[in-house]
Amino acid sequence: MFKITPDQNELDAMPRDLRFHPSQVSNPQTLTPEQVAQYNSDGFVKGIRVIPEEDMAEHRRYFDKLLREVTAAGGDSYSISTAHLTYGRVYDLLKDPRIVACVKDLLGENVIGWGSHYFCKMPHDGKSVAWHQDSSYWPLSSSKTVTVWLAVDDADVENACMWFIPGSHAHGHIDYETSSDTEGNVLNQTIKNVEQFGETVPVELKAGEISMHSDLLLHGSQANHADRRRCGLTLRYCTPDVRAGENWNLKGVVVSGNDDGDGHWANPPRPSRD
C-alpha cells in the first residue's frame, strides 16, 4: 500500500516547507538540555540507552524469525517497511514510553509516530545507503520529523554503521541526483560532494541504544564487509500539524498527546499479528 519512495511528480506538486524547525522544548524530562541544544545545532543526538540488553536480545530473536519468514516469501532484509501496521511488536516499539519520552523532549507533548522500517545489512552485503536527506523522500508538508534509529545489533564502523554530517541540516533542502543502478544504493537518491557540508562522523551504537536525527540531516552508510550483520529499526515521528499526502496519514499513530483534534492522522489500532 505504501511505497518507500513516493512518486516524484506527486512530491513536486505538493507544497512543502523544507526548513529546519528547531526544538522549542525548554524543560526536557528525559534528554538533558545539552542534548536538546546539540540536536538543534548538530541535527542529531546519539548513544542514548533506551532498552536493556536482555530485552533487545529478545527482540533480536523475534526479528531473526521475522526475517526468515519475509525472505522465504520473496522479500529481502530491507523490505520490512511500515512494519507497525502489520506487526504488533513493532507497533509496541513505536509507542514504547522509553522511546517516546526522548522524542517528546524534541517535538513537544503531541507526537505522531508514522514510520517503521528495518534496515538490515547482512554480512558482506554489497549495498550502501547513499548520502541523503530523509525529507526528500516523504510526502509531508514540513520538515518536522525526527528519526529514531534503534540498534537491533551492535553497529560500528566495521559493520557499516551510519555516518552523519553535523550541522548539515541547517542548509535546508539540498539538491540530489537519482541514483544509478551501478551504485548499489538501497534507496534511489544520491547527494554528491558532501564534503562541502562538513566533516563526517560515525554513529556507533550498542544494541538497545538509539540515535535521533532531523529529517534534513545528511547521512548515509557504506557496504557491510564484515562477518557480522548490522540491523537497525528506524522509527519516524512528527508533530501533528504536519500534513501527509499519498495516504501516508493512514500510517500515523498518536503516540503522545493528541492530533490537534482534526483527525488528519488515522491512528490505527495495534495489529493482532505478532
TIDRENTOR-802472 format. One line per field, with one value per residue (C-alpha): residue number from 1; residue in one letter; z, y, x. Coordinates in Angstrom, 3 decimals, decimal comma. Example, Ala and Ser with C-alpha at 12.3 -4.5 7.8 and 13.67 -1.06 7.14 Angstrom:
2
resi <- 1:2
resn <- a:s
pz <- 7,800:7,140
py <- -4,500:-1,060
px <- 12,300:13,670
***
This chain:
274
resi <- 1:2:3:4:5:6:7:8:9:10:11:12:13:14:15:16:17:18:19:20:21:22:23:24:25:26:27:28:29:30:31:32:33:34:35:36:37:38:39:40:41:42:43:44:45:46:47:48:49:50:51:52:53:54:55:56:57:58:59:60:61:62:63:64:65:66:67:68:69:70:71:72:73:74:75:76:77:78:79:80:81:82:83:84:85:86:87:88:89:90:91:92:93:94:95:96:97:98:99:100:101:102:103:104:105:106:107:108:109:110:111:112:113:114:115:116:117:118:119:120:121:122:123:124:125:126:127:128:129:130:131:132:133:134:135:136:137:138:139:140:141:142:143:144:145:146:147:148:149:150:151:152:153:154:155:156:157:158:159:160:161:162:163:164:165:166:167:168:169:170:171:172:173:174:175:176:177:178:179:180:181:182:183:184:185:186:187:188:189:190:191:192:193:194:195:196:197:198:199:200:201:202:203:204:205:206:207:208:209:210:211:212:213:214:215:216:217:218:219:220:221:222:223:224:225:226:227:228:229:230:231:232:233:234:235:236:237:238:239:240:241:242:243:244:245:246:247:248:249:250:251:252:253:254:255:256:257:258:259:260:261:262:263:264:265:266:267:268:269:270:271:272:273:274
resn <- m:f:k:i:t:p:d:q:n:e:l:d:a:m:p:r:d:l:r:f:h:p:s:q:v:s:n:p:q:t:l:t:p:e:q:v:a:q:y:n:s:d:g:f:v:k:g:i:r:v:i:p:e:e:d:m:a:e:h:r:r:y:f:d:k:l:l:r:e:v:t:a:a:g:g:d:s:y:s:i:s:t:a:h:l:t:y:g:r:v:y:d:l:l:k:d:p:r:i:v:a:c:v:k:d:l:l:g:e:n:v:i:g:w:g:s:h:y:f:c:k:m:p:h:d:g:k:s:v:a:w:h:q:d:s:s:y:w:p:l:s:s:s:k:t:v:t:v:w:l:a:v:d:d:a:d:v:e:n:a:c:m:w:f:i:p:g:s:h:a:h:g:h:i:d:y:e:t:s:s:d:t:e:g:n:v:l:n:q:t:i:k:n:v:e:q:f:g:e:t:v:p:v:e:l:k:a:g:e:i:s:m:h:s:d:l:l:l:h:g:s:q:a:n:h:a:d:r:r:r:c:g:l:t:l:r:y:c:t:p:d:v:r:a:g:e:n:w:n:l:k:g:v:v:v:s:g:n:d:d:g:d:g:h:w:a:n:p:p:r:p:s:r:d
pz <- 0,000:0,905:-1,271:0,365:-2,288:-3,413:-6,955:-7,670:-9,616:-6,625:-4,336:-6,665:-6,790:-3,013:-1,254:1,387:3,982:3,817:6,545:9,852:12,752:15,994:19,119:21,309:24,389:27,271:30,100:28,823:31,107:29,689:27,499:29,012:27,976:26,399:24,233:23,053:22,237:20,364:18,314:17,331:16,471:15,038:13,847:15,936:19,270:19,667:22,125:24,251:26,045:25,952:26,009:28,271:26,545:27,627:26,233:22,989:22,730:22,881:20,109:18,059:18,248:17,152:14,205:13,214:12,906:11,059:8,592:7,845:7,107:4,895:2,861:2,441:0,933:-1,573:0,315:1,422:4,505:3,534:2,650:6,114:5,947:7,623:9,913:12,709:10,564:10,252:13,342:16,860:18,382:16,097:16,887:20,562:19,927:18,035:21,155:23,696:26,503:26,834:23,189:23,034:26,116:24,211:21,158:23,259:24,514:20,907:19,414:22,400:24,060:20,954:18,775:15,783:15,025:11,333:10,139:10,923:8,677:9,401:7,679:7,916:6,253:6,115:6,392:3,236:1,892:-1,047:-0,818:0,672:1,623:-0,316:1,284:1,501:3,486:4,688:3,901:0,158:0,192:2,086:1,011:4,174:4,351:6,535:7,836:11,378:11,542:13,979:13,043:15,874:14,800:17,254:17,118:16,932:16,539:17,657:14,924:14,394:11,613:10,838:10,044:8,293:10,895:9,805:9,306:9,935:8,878:11,904:11,083:7,548:8,462:8,672:4,894:4,271:1,342:-0,803:-4,458:-5,188:-8,178:-8,960:-8,101:-10,905:-10,929:-10,555:-7,200:-5,284:-3,312:-1,065:-1,816:-5,011:-4,253:-4,003:-2,826:-4,319:-2,970:0,643:1,948:1,340:4,180:6,868:8,474:8,653:11,993:12,625:14,628:16,594:18,791:21,076:20,683:22,533:22,081:19,786:17,787:16,831:13,804:11,882:8,544:6,938:8,277:5,680:6,477:4,851:5,365:3,490:2,379:5,136:4,503:7,961:9,004:11,288:10,462:11,161:11,765:12,942:13,198:12,122:13,855:12,466:14,490:13,666:15,158:14,438:12,392:9,590:6,671:4,711:1,062:-0,807:2,034:4,301:7,021:7,288:8,845:11,662:15,249:18,096:20,490:22,853:23,471:20,597:16,880:17,262:17,009:13,221:12,610:9,854:11,221:11,118:14,447:13,503:16,297:17,203:14,657:16,078:14,305:16,404
py <- 0,000:2,425:2,965:3,557:6,163:8,111:9,256:12,269:14,121:13,970:15,200:18,109:19,102:19,185:22,475:21,645:23,704:22,201:24,260:23,037:23,708:23,726:22,080:24,529:22,272:24,241:21,747:18,256:15,361:12,547:14,179:16,790:20,449:19,942:17,115:19,250:22,031:19,536:18,385:21,979:22,777:19,464:17,945:14,789:13,150:9,608:6,889:7,024:3,765:3,097:-0,705:-3,039:-5,523:-8,549:-7,037:-6,162:-9,711:-10,950:-8,541:-9,673:-13,242:-12,003:-10,137:-13,187:-15,180:-12,354:-12,029:-15,745:-15,533:-12,452:-13,820:-17,171:-15,255:-13,493:-10,322:-9,213:-7,708:-4,174:-4,868:-4,853:-1,324:0,350:-2,650:-1,171:-1,595:-5,343:-6,491:-5,815:-5,917:-3,151:-1,114:-1,543:-0,223:2,777:3,605:2,484:5,095:4,968:5,964:8,375:10,211:11,076:12,176:14,403:16,247:17,319:17,648:18,524:16,777:15,958:13,364:11,227:8,041:7,290:5,227:1,983:0,314:-2,292:-1,513:-4,800:-5,215:-8,844:-9,899:-8,957:-7,098:-5,031:-2,422:1,030:3,856:6,897:10,328:11,716:13,722:11,859:14,741:14,358:11,022:11,853:13,495:15,606:19,309:20,351:19,078:18,301:14,594:13,088:9,689:7,334:4,686:1,800:-0,573:-4,176:-5,335:-3,537:-1,036:0,176:1,270:-2,311:-3,485:-0,310:1,934:5,187:8,361:11,898:15,343:17,593:20,882:19,889:20,176:23,949:24,149:23,265:21,081:20,052:19,055:15,374:13,079:9,900:7,004:4,875:1,124:0,676:2,465:-0,393:2,102:0,683:3,811:5,891:9,310:10,429:13,758:14,382:16,274:16,178:17,187:20,804:20,496:19,425:16,512:13,080:11,304:7,618:6,732:3,703:2,221:-0,760:-2,887:-1,161:2,317:4,954:7,934:10,674:12,908:15,630:14,750:17,348:15,893:14,456:10,816:7,512:4,209:2,089:-1,529:-4,088:-6,001:-7,572:-11,090:-9,574:-8,376:-4,777:-4,257:-1,155:-0,234:3,311:4,842:8,137:10,787:14,212:16,933:16,613:19,829:18,087:17,149:13,961:13,205:9,907:8,417:8,458:9,872:6,318:5,331:7,873:6,672:9,129:8,096:11,082:13,787:14,312:15,055:18,646:17,421:17,464:13,726:14,027:11,144:7,843:6,480:2,798:0,230:-2,294:-5,121:-8,551:-10,268:-10,542
px <- 0,000:2,764:5,802:9,192:9,938:6,833:6,235:8,469:5,779:3,454:6,218:6,992:3,311:2,942:3,814:6,416:8,262:11,748:13,396:14,783:12,444:14,457:13,151:11,259:11,310:12,818:12,308:13,180:12,327:14,490:17,119:19,393:19,176:22,596:21,268:18,358:20,817:23,012:20,026:19,345:22,960:24,211:20,935:21,267:21,975:23,295:24,230:21,072:20,312:16,557:16,186:18,196:20,475:18,419:15,205:16,945:18,263:14,654:13,631:16,633:15,341:11,931:13,472:15,527:12,298:10,550:13,425:13,353:9,621:9,979:12,884:11,133:8,214:10,490:11,429:14,865:16,488:15,412:11,796:10,211:8,801:5,788:6,094:3,969:0,844:1,484:3,367:2,131:5,607:6,814:3,686:4,595:8,092:6,709:4,668:7,270:7,251:11,036:11,478:8,547:9,848:13,033:11,051:8,777:11,850:12,468:8,978:6,802:3,880:1,827:3,555:2,563:4,504:4,155:7,121:8,935:11,496:14,169:17,473:19,319:22,709:23,665:27,335:29,246:26,214:27,420:24,676:25,165:22,819:23,999:24,227:20,700:18,172:15,092:12,752:13,398:11,591:8,421:5,134:4,936:4,111:7,049:10,378:9,332:10,139:12,624:14,010:14,887:17,423:17,186:20,153:18,947:22,555:25,695:26,562:30,110:32,427:33,440:29,890:28,715:27,133:25,519:27,533:26,253:27,458:26,889:25,189:24,215:20,526:20,948:21,441:17,803:16,895:19,888:19,718:20,210:20,590:18,700:20,987:22,356:21,908:25,664:25,775:24,183:22,106:19,383:17,315:17,258:18,740:22,366:23,737:27,167:30,190:29,012:32,434:31,432:28,911:31,387:33,177:31,565:31,146:30,336:27,233:28,368:25,637:25,240:22,119:19,278:20,742:19,262:20,319:17,840:18,244:16,462:14,909:17,209:20,466:22,846:23,535:24,362:26,153:28,645:28,516:28,944:32,163:32,212:31,265:28,600:25,114:24,088:20,381:18,557:14,904:14,037:11,026:9,693:7,862:6,440:4,283:0,536:0,351:2,293:0,041:0,659:-0,029:-0,386:-2,489:0,535:-1,722:-3,089:0,251:0,105:-0,356:-0,930:1,853:1,591:-0,994:-3,420:-3,558:-4,819:-8,385:-8,748:-8,475:-5,878:-3,814:-5,693:-4,377:-4,788:-5,069:-2,398:-2,332:-3,093:-0,209:2,939
***
